[in-house]
Amino acid sequence: MKLAALLVILVFTGGCASSGSRWEIAALGAALADIGSTGGGLANGAREANPIYGQSPSAEKMLAINLGVYTGVWSMTRNRDEVIQQRMWRNVTILRLLVTGWNLSQSGCACFKFTF
């Protein structure tokens, strides 16, 4: 339920975003998707592999850690050229979406099933 509220906030803030901050909004959405897929996996008996989160993190803990990470990325890029800013946020977005896909594949989502 808390993640749903954050998604609503994301939609409203995304509508106010300038073209320069669209990748930042996309990165935030990808982070929420990652947190949601992690929560779904943990609910289905998966084990968290990220040592920063710990073995069974709460949604609040994951949100707090991500807020710190995204604040750090924002502070590193805020005085950079816009092209560098957008490249950094695009890479963060892609990485988080790949992690989300991995989480979904491990929690039994047939559309993302990877076998090696």
N, C-alpha and C positions, 0 to 999 in steps of 0.2 A: 504494500500500500504506500509506503514511503517513497519507493522508487517511482510509482505512478505519479505521485505529487511532484517529484523532481522532473519527470518528463513533461508535465503540464507547464512547469516553470520554464523548461527548455524551449518549448514551443513559443511561449510568449516572448522570451528574450531573443529567440531566433528571428522573430518578425521584426525586431528593432535593430538587427545586426546590419552593419555596413558591409560592403563587399570585402573590405579588408579583414573582417573578423569571421567570415563564414567558416573557415577551416577551424577556428577556435571553437565555434559552436558545434561543428561536426565532431571535433575531438571530445567535447563534453558528452555528446550523444553516444559516441563510441565507448566512452568510459562507463556510462550508465548501462549500455548493453553488456559490457564485460562484467560489471558488478551483478547485473541481473542474471546472466548466464552462469556466473560463479555461484550465486545463491541457489539457482535451480540445480546445479550439479551437486552442491553440498546437501541439498534436501533429498537427492536421490542416492546418497551414499558415497559420492565422490570425495576424494581427499584433496585439500588445497595444497598445491605445490609451491606457491609463492611464499618464501620464508618471511617476507615482510608482513604478510597478513597473519601468519600463524596457521595452526591446524584447522580451526573452526571459527573463522572470523564472523562477526556480526555485520549487518549491512552498514551500521553506523561507523564501525571501525574501518571498513573498506572505503566509505565515503570520506572519512577524515584523512586517511592516507592519500587518497586521490586528490583531495583538495590541496594538500601539501605539495604533491608532485606537480599539479597543474599550476600552482602559484609559483613554484620554482621555474617551470618552463616559461611561464609568462614573464617573470622577472629577467630571465636570460635573453628573451627575444624582444622586449619592449623598446629598446633603443637601437635595434638593428634595422637594416634595410627591409622594406616591406616584402621583397621577394624572399629573403632569408626567413622572415617570420612565417610566411605562408608555407614555405618548404618544411620548416620544422613542425608546424601544426599539422600539415598534411601527413608527414611521416608518423607522427603520434597517432593520428586517426587511423591510418592503415594498420599500424601495429596493433592497436586495440581491437580493430575489427577482425584481424587474423586470430587474436587470442580468443575473441568471442566465438569465432567459428570452431576453434579447437575445443573450447568448453562445451559447445553444443554437440560436437562429435563424441565427446567423452560421456555425455549425459544421456546418450541414446537417441538423439534426434536423427532420424534416418536420412534427412536431407543433407546432413553434414557428416556422414559416417566416413571416416578415414581408416584404412587398414594398411599396415605395413608388413 
